[in-house]
Amino acid sequence: MGGRPTQYPDRYAAGSPAELLPLGGRTVLVHGEADTVVSVEMSRHYLQLATALGDGADLITLAGAGHFDLIDPRSWVYPTVRDAVRTALGV
């Protein structure tokens, strides 16, 4: 984002998935509970907001998983992420 939210509020608003709600579809959130980059509370807030605005949403939290574990195909949590994507796509 190039700086803090107080420096670039427009950038943070444009990059916020919650600011785009409602999407008119279903969202599946997968979040590591040990994520120190993005708090799991952000996904919990998104879930609440999406639901309140009429969008379907599910949250899968993974105990012990950090921020980058979710995108590392060698990670122990990757099969859960892969399966969540497949389920969301109906494959």
Buried (B, 14 or more C-beta within 10 A) or exposed (E): EEEEEEEBEEEBEEEEBBEEBEBEEEBBBBBBEEBEEEEBEBBBEBBEBBBEEEBEBBBBBBEEBBEEBBEEEEBEBBEBBEEBEEEBEEE
